[in-house]
Amino acid sequence: MDAVSGKRILVVEDERDIVELLRYNLTKNGYQVTAALTGEDAVRLARQSPPDLILLDLMLPGMDGLDVCRLLKGDPQTAGIPIIMTTAKGEEADIVTGLEMGAHDYICKPFSPRVLIARVRVCLRRTREPVDDDNAVVQYRDIAVDPTRHQVRLGDRPIELTATEFRLLHFMARRPGWVFTRTQLIDAVRGDSYSVTERAVDVQIVGLRRKLEQHGEYLETVRGVGYRMREL
């Protein structure tokens, strides 16, 4: 059985047939499932008995998914619970808002059960594993990022990056598979007196891909949302 199975998952979804589909597939893979049909019930259940992960539909009647996310991430008791948003296509603005509130991932409807289970496993595994020390060398495939020497190597060959390109690569390579909005990347890489705009992030990513040569394909664009390093 998978190392993260047996965990408790709160499904927040107002369509009962989807709830039952999710319950069936999650239970079959060893997870314990609780369901909430409204945002209000989701907040109450999460506070009453914090789950290991929340699958949160954004389009809920009354208190919507973004309100639920805002309340849970603003409460110290529930702030650490990973949230995967389930969204309809065309909700890019809501996805961006949810990620910037602290949601960990999203998946667009309709989705296959296999994809859903894979995303759940990855999200739980990420939250179990501590992020490397800030000064540790990050090894991502053939790319080695050494923050103490401010050096990046492709295999045995060093490459030259600007300070901002280096910060972007270091930040994203430590979290493969995580989707980051442009605003999150700005917050991660800007210095005390360095101004980075959303447009500048796009320019830096283009330059970084070029310098990474064939490895540049690992820096993926998530349309309408932001960027991520491809999952290992």
Long-range contacts (C-beta under 8 A, 24 or more apart in sequence): 1-30, 2-29, 2-30, 2-121, 3-125, 4-120, 4-121, 4-124, 4-125, 4-128, 5-29, 5-30, 5-31, 6-30, 6-31, 6-32, 7-31, 7-32, 7-51, 7-52, 7-53, 7-124, 8-32, 8-33, 8-34, 8-49, 8-51, 8-52, 8-53, 9-33, 9-34, 9-51, 9-52, 9-53, 9-54, 9-55, 9-120, 10-34, 10-35, 10-36, 10-42, 10-45, 10-46, 10-51, 10-53, 10-54, 10-55, 11-35, 11-36, 11-55, 12-36, 12-39, 12-42, 12-54, 12-55, 12-56, 12-57, 12-60, 12-65, 12-68, 13-37, 13-55, 13-57, 13-86, 14-38, 14-57, 14-59, 14-60, 14-61, 18-57, 21-113, 22-55, 22-116, 25-113, 25-116, 25-117, 26-117, 26-120, 29-117, 31-120, 38-62, 38-63, 39-63, 39-64, 39-65, 39-67, 39-68, 42-68, 43-68, 43-71, 43-72, 46-72, 46-78, 46-81, 47-75, 47-77, 47-78, 50-77, 50-78, 50-81, 51-81, 52-81, 52-82, 52-124, 53-81, 53-82, 53-83, 53-84, 53-120, 53-123, 53-124, 53-127, 54-81, 54-82, 54-83, 54-84, 55-84, 55-86, 55-120, 56-83, 56-84, 56-85, 56-86, 56-103, 57-85, 57-86, 57-87, 58-85, 58-86, 58-87, 58-88, 58-91, 58-94, 58-98, 59-87, 59-88, 59-91, 65-94, 65-98, 66-94, 66-97, 66-98, 66-101, 69-98, 69-101, 69-102, 69-103, 70-101, 73-101, 73-102, 73-103, 80-127, 82-123, 82-124, 82-126, 82-127, 84-119, 84-120, 84-123, 86-111, 92-223, 92-224, 92-225, 95-224, 95-225, 96-181, 96-183, 96-224, 96-225, 96-226, 99-179, 99-180, 99-181, 99-184, 99-225, 99-226, 100-181, 100-183, 100-184, 104-178, 105-178, 105-179, 106-179, 106-225, 122-177, 122-231, 126-175, 126-177, 126-178, 131-174, 131-175, 132-174, 138-170, 138-173, 138-174, 140-173, 140-176, 140-218, 140-229, 140-232, 141-215, 141-218, 141-232, 142-215, 143-169, 143-173, 143-212, 143-215, 143-218, 145-169, 145-170, 145-173, 154-212, 154-213, 154-215, 159-211, 159-212, 160-211, 161-208, 161-211, 162-204, 162-207, 163-191, 164-189, 164-194, 164-196, 164-200, 164-204, 165-204, 165-207, 165-208, 165-211, 168-201, 168-204, 168-205, 168-208, 169-208, 169-212, 172-219, 172-227, 172-228, 172-229, 173-229, 175-229, 176-228, 176-229, 176-230, 176-231, 176-232, 177-228, 177-229, 177-230, 177-231, 177-232, 178-228, 178-229, 179-222, 179-225, 179-226, 179-227, 179-228, 180-226, 180-227, 180-228, 181-225, 181-226, 182-226, 182-227, 184-226, 185-226, 185-227, 201-227
